[in-house]
């Protein structure tokens, strides 16, 4: 008889999800899925609100990467206003986004994934957490906590709050940076450099222990998409999207926010509340692609900062062409963290960074606006339509996790087929299947914006644990 293995919940990620693995009568894996089981629906909540409230509203989608929502939303609002923000405001936003990237990558690498990397996939789950890491390798645990604190404190110094700051607004930012806060940030840099160097050196020493995982952790040809600057260096806040294939050939280029919805579509599947993004000319699922750190490093020709450029050159030696194994998302995050620290230092030393002109003002000049930016997990797109009073009539958010959704499902299936044999498995094997999802660092609450009629199952359970009633749609 066929069997189903269920991993519920998937641990050490943001949001609620589960994995099901379907076995045939011989105990071999036939199929596997990653299910996102929560639904948020922020787009519908936004309808009827003034467009200028959208950055602060949509930042509440996520407590880990609210800055990326702030920026993508503000850029969509600025398209409605038909304004260009001041230079210094753009630089301050860029620094805020980089700080968020550093703290979010630190959370993913150290808190969520390093327990597997340091303690082992088969280690006691009671110890597979950041406290177990700190006990086994105190300097690594301290580095992870300190790097997250570095990013969060810069966000706080710029925007007065570590989470859900209202500092980014349509037209720029609410207030300029002062000299005292700039100097405090500069004083934080030496420790940040030391900590990211420690993490990179440690990772490179242990990565050879995971050859098996590298081979089957979502390791397959795919498209990759990410923002780049005109000089083909990596971009996070302003730039245009490039799409490449698994050989490194450019499939599409110069995709600005206005073109995004022309070339990117969203499909739905009955087993998940997260949509599945794809490149329209290739259709679904053939046009599925990956975004995030791995994609960005595969696409970029340079990081634009000297230390990270050396690391990028070393990263590109991992493969003849794009790096395909999603296990290397871990490596890519560390390179991006180093770049973020370097770029923050460069921005802080910009002679114009203390300029007080940081906001442009205007009203409704267009009935539609689109904005995009890179979130830690990948490309983020906001699209709004308003009425003549500037009230939101319709909104759509395309989230990085939705763009990685098909790759995550393929990766779960690939790993399950490799590790589950004859219907037999261990806790460590199931942890490896979960770890495939963790390489992508999905943000499930960000991504649940389902369309159409989704399946729904409600279960009433008594205090004794017995199922009293079930209702399914």
C-alpha positions as CSV (number, residue, x, y, z in Angstrom):
1,X,0.0,0.0,0.0
2,X,1.1,3.6,-0.6
3,X,2.1,5.7,2.3
4,X,2.5,9.4,3.1
5,X,5.3,10.8,5.3
6,X,4.4,14.2,6.8
7,X,6.8,16.7,8.3
8,X,4.6,19.2,10.1
9,X,5.7,21.8,10.9
10,X,8.9,22.4,8.9
11,X,11.2,23.9,11.5
12,X,13.7,26.8,11.6
13,X,12.0,29.0,9.0
14,X,9.7,32.0,9.0
15,X,6.1,31.1,8.9
16,X,4.0,27.9,8.8
17,X,4.6,25.1,6.3
18,X,4.7,21.3,6.0
19,X,6.2,18.7,3.7
20,X,4.5,15.6,2.5
21,X,6.3,12.7,0.8
22,X,4.3,10.1,-1.1
23,X,5.6,6.6,-1.2
24,X,4.4,3.8,-3.6
25,X,3.7,0.2,-2.6
26,X,7.4,-0.6,-2.8
27,X,8.4,2.2,-0.4
28,X,9.9,4.4,-3.1
29,X,9.3,8.1,-3.3
30,X,6.8,9.0,-6.0
31,X,6.1,12.6,-5.2
32,X,6.8,15.3,-2.6
33,X,5.4,18.7,-1.9
34,X,6.2,21.7,0.3
35,X,2.9,23.1,1.5
36,X,2.5,26.7,2.8
37,X,-0.4,26.3,5.1
38,X,-1.1,29.9,6.3
39,X,-2.9,32.6,4.3
40,X,-2.5,36.4,5.0
41,X,-4.0,38.3,2.0
42,X,-2.4,41.7,2.6
43,X,-3.4,42.8,-0.9
44,X,-7.1,42.7,-0.1
45,X,-6.5,44.4,3.3
46,X,-4.9,47.3,1.4
47,X,-7.9,48.1,-0.7
48,X,-9.5,51.5,0.1
49,X,-6.4,52.8,1.9
50,X,-4.6,56.0,0.8
51,X,-1.6,55.0,-1.4
52,X,0.8,57.0,0.8
53,X,0.0,54.6,3.7
54,X,1.1,51.6,1.7
55,X,4.8,51.5,2.7
56,X,4.0,51.3,6.4
57,X,1.1,49.0,5.9
58,X,2.9,46.4,3.7
59,X,6.0,46.5,5.9
60,X,3.8,44.7,8.5
61,X,3.7,41.7,6.1
62,X,7.0,40.6,7.6
63,X,9.0,41.4,10.8
64,X,12.3,40.1,9.3
65,X,12.4,42.0,6.0
66,X,10.1,45.0,6.4
67,X,12.6,47.4,4.9
68,X,12.4,45.7,1.5
69,X,8.6,46.1,1.5
70,X,9.0,49.8,2.6
71,X,11.3,50.4,-0.4
72,X,9.4,48.5,-3.1
73,X,6.2,50.1,-1.9
74,X,7.6,53.6,-1.7
75,X,8.9,53.2,-5.3
76,X,5.5,52.1,-6.5
77,X,4.0,55.2,-4.8
78,X,6.6,57.4,-6.3
79,X,5.5,56.1,-9.8
80,X,2.0,57.2,-8.9
81,X,3.4,60.6,-7.8
82,X,5.7,60.9,-10.8
83,X,8.6,62.1,-8.7
84,X,12.3,61.3,-8.4
85,X,13.7,61.3,-4.8
86,X,16.7,63.3,-3.8
87,X,20.2,61.7,-4.1
88,X,20.9,61.6,-0.4
89,X,17.5,60.0,0.3
90,X,18.3,57.3,-2.3
91,X,21.7,56.6,-0.6
92,X,20.1,56.4,2.9
93,X,17.5,54.0,1.6
94,X,20.2,51.9,0.0
95,X,22.1,51.7,3.3
96,X,18.9,50.8,5.2
97,X,18.2,48.0,2.8
98,X,21.8,46.7,3.1
99,X,21.6,46.7,6.9
100,X,18.4,44.7,6.7
101,X,20.1,42.3,4.3
102,X,23.0,41.8,6.8
103,X,20.7,41.1,9.8
104,X,18.4,38.8,7.8
105,X,21.2,36.8,6.3
106,X,22.8,36.5,9.8
107,X,19.5,35.2,11.1
108,X,19.2,32.6,8.3
109,X,22.8,31.5,8.3
110,X,23.6,31.4,12.0
111,X,20.3,30.9,13.8
112,X,18.5,28.7,11.3
113,X,21.1,26.8,9.2
114,X,24.4,26.7,11.2
115,X,23.1,24.1,13.6
116,X,22.9,21.7,10.7
117,X,26.3,22.8,9.4
118,X,28.2,22.8,12.7
119,X,26.5,20.0,14.7
120,X,25.5,17.8,11.7
121,X,22.3,16.8,10.0
122,X,22.0,13.7,12.2
123,X,22.7,15.5,15.5
124,X,20.3,15.5,18.4
125,X,17.4,17.8,17.5
126,X,17.3,19.0,21.1
127,X,20.7,20.7,20.5
128,X,20.1,21.8,16.8
129,X,19.6,25.5,17.5
130,X,21.6,28.7,18.0
131,X,22.2,27.9,21.7
132,X,23.7,24.5,20.7
133,X,25.9,26.4,18.2
134,X,27.0,28.8,20.9
135,X,27.8,26.0,23.3
136,X,29.9,24.0,20.7
137,X,31.6,27.0,19.0
138,X,31.1,30.1,21.2
139,X,33.0,32.5,18.8
140,X,30.7,31.5,16.0
141,X,27.5,31.9,18.0
142,X,28.7,35.3,19.2
143,X,29.6,36.4,15.6
144,X,26.1,35.5,14.4
145,X,24.4,37.4,17.2
146,X,26.7,40.4,16.7
147,X,26.1,40.5,12.9
148,X,22.4,40.5,13.4
149,X,22.7,43.2,16.0
150,X,24.9,45.3,13.6
151,X,22.2,45.3,10.9
152,X,19.4,45.9,13.3
153,X,21.2,48.8,15.1
154,X,21.9,50.6,11.8
155,X,18.2,50.3,11.0
156,X,17.4,51.7,14.4
157,X,19.9,54.6,14.1
158,X,18.5,55.6,10.7
159,X,14.8,55.0,11.3
160,X,14.4,55.2,15.1
161,X,13.0,51.6,15.2
162,X,14.5,48.2,14.5
163,X,11.3,46.8,13.1
164,X,8.5,48.5,11.1
165,X,10.2,51.9,10.9
166,X,8.1,54.6,9.3
167,X,11.2,56.5,8.1
168,X,10.8,55.5,4.4
169,X,7.9,57.3,2.8
170,X,6.8,58.1,-0.7
171,X,9.2,60.8,-1.9
172,X,12.2,59.8,0.2
173,X,12.7,59.6,4.0
174,X,11.3,61.6,6.9
175,X,14.6,63.0,8.3
176,X,18.2,63.2,7.4
177,X,21.2,61.5,9.0
178,X,23.2,63.5,11.5
179,X,26.9,63.4,12.2
180,X,26.7,61.7,15.6
181,X,24.7,58.7,14.3
182,X,27.0,58.5,11.2
183,X,30.0,58.3,13.5
184,X,28.4,55.7,15.7
185,X,27.8,53.5,12.6
186,X,31.3,53.9,11.4
187,X,32.6,52.8,14.9
188,X,30.6,49.5,14.5
189,X,32.3,48.5,11.3
190,X,35.6,46.8,12.5
191,X,33.7,44.3,14.6
192,X,31.3,43.5,11.7
193,X,34.3,42.9,9.4
194,X,35.9,40.6,11.9
195,X,32.7,38.6,12.4
196,X,31.9,38.1,8.8
197,X,35.5,37.1,8.1
198,X,35.3,34.5,10.8
199,X,32.1,33.1,9.4
200,X,33.4,32.9,5.8
201,X,36.7,31.2,6.9
202,X,34.8,28.6,9.0
203,X,32.2,27.8,6.3
204,X,34.9,27.2,3.7
205,X,36.6,24.7,6.0
206,X,33.5,22.6,6.7
207,X,31.6,22.8,3.3
208,X,33.5,19.7,2.0
209,X,31.7,17.7,4.7
210,X,28.4,18.2,2.8
211,X,29.2,16.8,-0.7
212,X,26.2,14.5,-0.5
213,X,23.8,17.3,0.4
214,X,25.3,19.6,-2.3
215,X,24.5,17.0,-4.9
216,X,20.8,16.7,-4.1
217,X,19.8,20.0,-2.4
218,X,17.7,21.5,-5.2
219,X,20.6,20.9,-7.6
220,X,19.3,21.2,-11.1
221,X,19.3,23.5,-14.2
222,X,17.0,26.5,-13.9
223,X,16.6,30.1,-14.8
224,X,17.9,32.8,-12.3
225,X,16.7,36.4,-11.9
226,X,18.1,39.4,-10.0
227,X,18.8,43.1,-10.0
228,X,22.0,44.5,-11.5
229,X,23.3,48.0,-12.1
230,X,24.3,49.3,-15.5
231,X,27.9,48.2,-14.9
232,X,26.6,44.7,-14.2
233,X,27.4,44.9,-10.5
234,X,25.0,43.6,-8.0
235,X,22.1,45.8,-7.0
236,X,19.6,45.7,-4.1
237,X,17.6,48.9,-4.2
238,X,17.8,50.5,-7.6
239,X,18.6,48.6,-10.8
240,X,17.0,46.5,-13.5
241,X,16.3,42.7,-13.6
242,X,18.3,40.2,-15.6
243,X,17.2,36.7,-16.3
244,X,19.7,34.0,-17.2
245,X,19.5,30.3,-18.0
246,X,21.5,27.5,-16.4
247,X,24.4,28.0,-18.8
248,X,24.7,31.7,-18.0
249,X,23.1,33.0,-21.2
250,X,20.9,36.1,-20.9
251,X,17.2,35.2,-21.5
252,X,15.8,38.7,-20.8
253,X,17.4,41.9,-19.6
254,X,16.6,45.4,-18.5
255,X,13.3,44.4,-16.8
256,X,12.2,47.4,-14.9
257,X,9.2,47.6,-12.6
258,X,6.9,48.5,-15.5
259,X,7.9,45.4,-17.5
260,X,7.8,43.0,-14.6
261,X,4.1,42.1,-14.9
262,X,4.4,41.8,-18.7
263,X,7.0,39.0,-18.4
264,X,6.3,37.4,-15.0
265,X,3.1,35.4,-14.3
266,X,1.8,33.7,-11.2
267,X,0.3,30.2,-11.2
268,X,-1.6,28.5,-8.4
269,X,-1.5,24.9,-7.1
270,X,-4.1,23.2,-4.9
271,X,-1.6,22.2,-2.2
272,X,-0.2,25.7,-1.2
273,X,-1.4,29.2,-0.4
274,X,1.7,30.6,-2.0
275,X,1.6,31.3,-5.7
276,X,4.2,30.0,-8.2
277,X,5.9,32.7,-10.3
278,X,7.2,32.0,-13.8
279,X,8.6,33.7,-16.9
280,X,5.6,34.1,-19.3
281,X,7.3,33.4,-22.6
282,X,8.3,29.9,-21.4
283,X,5.0,29.2,-19.6
284,X,4.5,27.3,-16.4
285,X,6.3,25.3,-15.0
286,X,9.0,25.5,-17.7
287,X,9.5,29.2,-17.0
288,X,10.1,28.7,-13.2
289,X,13.2,30.5,-11.9
290,X,15.2,31.1,-8.8
291,X,15.9,34.4,-7.0
292,X,17.9,35.5,-3.9
293,X,21.6,35.3,-3.0
294,X,22.4,32.4,-5.2
295,X,20.7,33.9,-8.2
296,X,22.2,37.4,-7.6
297,X,25.8,36.0,-7.4
298,X,25.2,33.9,-10.5
299,X,24.1,37.0,-12.5
300,X,26.3,39.8,-11.2
301,X,29.7,40.4,-12.9
302,X,31.0,42.1,-9.8
303,X,29.9,43.1,-6.2
304,X,31.2,46.6,-6.6
305,X,33.3,46.4,-3.3
306,X,36.8,45.1,-3.2
307,X,36.6,42.4,-0.5
308,X,33.4,41.0,-1.8
309,X,34.7,41.0,-5.3
310,X,37.5,38.6,-4.3
311,X,34.9,36.4,-2.6
312,X,32.7,36.5,-5.7
313,X,35.6,35.4,-7.9
314,X,36.1,32.5,-5.6
315,X,32.4,31.6,-5.6
316,X,32.3,31.5,-9.4
317,X,35.0,28.9,-9.3
318,X,32.5,26.4,-7.8
319,X,31.1,25.7,-11.3
320,X,31.7,26.2,-14.9
321,X,28.8,28.6,-15.4
322,X,26.1,29.4,-12.8
323,X,26.3,27.5,-9.5
324,X,23.2,25.2,-9.5
325,X,23.0,23.6,-6.1
326,X,20.8,25.5,-3.7
327,X,23.1,24.4,-0.9
328,X,25.3,27.3,-2.0
329,X,22.7,29.8,-0.9
330,X,24.6,29.6,2.4
331,X,27.9,30.7,0.8
332,X,26.2,33.4,-1.2
333,X,24.6,34.9,1.9
334,X,28.0,35.3,3.5
335,X,29.4,37.0,0.4
336,X,26.5,39.4,0.4
337,X,26.9,40.2,4.0
338,X,30.5,41.2,3.4
339,X,29.4,43.3,0.5
340,X,26.7,44.9,2.6
341,X,29.2,45.9,5.3
342,X,31.6,47.3,2.7
343,X,28.9,49.2,0.9
344,X,27.5,50.7,4.1
345,X,31.0,52.0,4.9
346,X,31.2,53.6,1.4
347,X,27.9,55.3,1.8
348,X,28.7,56.6,5.3
349,X,31.8,58.2,3.8
350,X,29.9,59.9,1.0
351,X,30.3,63.7,1.4
352,X,26.6,64.2,0.7
353,X,25.3,61.7,3.2
354,X,24.4,64.4,5.8
355,X,22.6,66.6,3.3
356,X,19.2,67.7,4.7
357,X,17.3,67.5,1.4
358,X,15.8,64.0,1.7
359,X,12.2,64.3,0.5
360,X,10.3,65.2,-2.6
361,X,6.5,65.9,-2.5
362,X,3.7,65.5,-5.0
363,X,0.1,64.2,-5.2
364,X,-1.6,61.7,-7.5
365,X,-0.3,62.1,-11.0
366,X,-0.8,58.6,-12.3
367,X,-3.5,56.0,-11.6
368,X,-1.0,53.1,-11.4
369,X,2.5,52.5,-9.9
370,X,5.0,49.7,-9.8
371,X,8.1,49.3,-7.7
372,X,10.7,46.7,-7.2
373,X,13.8,46.0,-5.0
374,X,15.8,43.1,-3.8
375,X,14.8,41.6,-0.4
376,X,17.2,39.3,1.4
377,X,15.4,36.3,-0.1
378,X,15.1,37.7,-3.6
379,X,13.2,40.1,-5.9
380,X,10.2,41.9,-4.5
381,X,7.6,43.6,-6.7
382,X,4.7,45.9,-5.6
383,X,2.0,46.9,-8.1
384,X,-0.8,49.3,-7.2
385,X,-3.8,50.9,-8.9
386,X,-5.6,53.9,-7.4
387,X,-8.6,56.1,-7.9
388,X,-8.5,59.9,-8.5
389,X,-8.4,60.4,-4.7
390,X,-5.4,58.2,-4.4
391,X,-7.2,55.3,-2.7
392,X,-6.0,51.8,-3.5
393,X,-8.3,50.0,-5.8
394,X,-6.1,46.9,-6.4
395,X,-2.7,45.7,-5.2
396,X,-0.5,42.8,-6.0
397,X,2.7,41.8,-4.2
398,X,5.1,39.3,-5.9
399,X,7.3,37.9,-3.2
400,X,10.7,36.1,-3.5
401,X,9.3,32.9,-1.8
402,X,6.7,32.6,-4.5
403,X,9.4,33.0,-7.2
404,X,11.4,30.2,-5.5
405,X,8.3,28.1,-4.8
406,X,8.7,25.6,-7.7
407,X,12.4,25.2,-7.1
408,X,11.8,24.4,-3.4
409,X,9.2,21.8,-4.4
410,X,11.6,20.2,-6.9
411,X,14.4,20.3,-4.3
412,X,12.2,18.6,-1.7
413,X,11.4,15.8,-4.2
414,X,15.0,15.5,-5.3
415,X,16.3,15.1,-1.7
416,X,13.4,12.8,-0.7
417,X,14.1,10.4,-3.6
418,X,17.8,10.3,-2.8
419,X,17.5,9.7,1.0
420,X,14.2,7.7,1.5
421,X,14.7,4.1,0.4
422,X,12.4,1.1,0.8
423,X,10.0,3.2,3.0
424,X,12.7,3.6,5.6
425,X,14.0,6.9,7.0
426,X,15.5,8.5,10.1
427,X,15.0,11.8,11.8
428,X,18.2,12.9,10.2
429,X,17.0,12.1,6.8
430,X,13.8,14.1,7.3
431,X,15.9,16.9,8.7
432,X,17.8,16.9,5.4
433,X,14.6,17.2,3.4
434,X,13.6,20.2,5.6
435,X,17.1,21.7,5.2
436,X,16.5,21.9,1.5
437,X,13.8,24.4,2.2
438,X,16.0,26.3,4.7
439,X,18.6,26.9,2.0
440,X,16.1,29.2,0.3
441,X,15.3,30.9,3.7
442,X,11.6,31.3,2.7
443,X,9.4,33.9,4.3
444,X,6.0,32.2,4.3
445,X,3.9,35.0,5.8
446,X,5.3,37.3,3.1
447,X,4.3,35.0,0.3
448,X,0.7,33.9,0.9
449,X,-1.3,36.0,-1.5
450,X,-3.5,33.3,-3.1
451,X,-5.9,33.9,-5.9
452,X,-9.1,32.0,-6.8
453,X,-10.8,29.4,-4.7
454,X,-8.2,27.6,-2.5
455,X,-8.9,24.3,-0.7
456,X,-9.7,24.7,3.0
457,X,-9.9,22.1,5.7
458,X,-11.0,22.8,9.3
459,X,-10.7,20.2,12.0
460,X,-12.3,20.4,15.5
461,X,-10.3,18.5,18.1
462,X,-11.5,17.8,21.6
463,X,-9.5,18.4,24.8
464,X,-8.6,14.7,24.7
465,X,-7.2,15.0,21.2
466,X,-10.0,13.2,19.4
467,X,-11.3,14.6,16.1
468,X,-14.9,15.8,16.7
469,X,-15.7,17.2,13.3
470,X,-14.1,18.2,9.9
471,X,-15.3,20.6,7.3
472,X,-13.6,20.7,3.9
473,X,-14.0,23.1,0.9
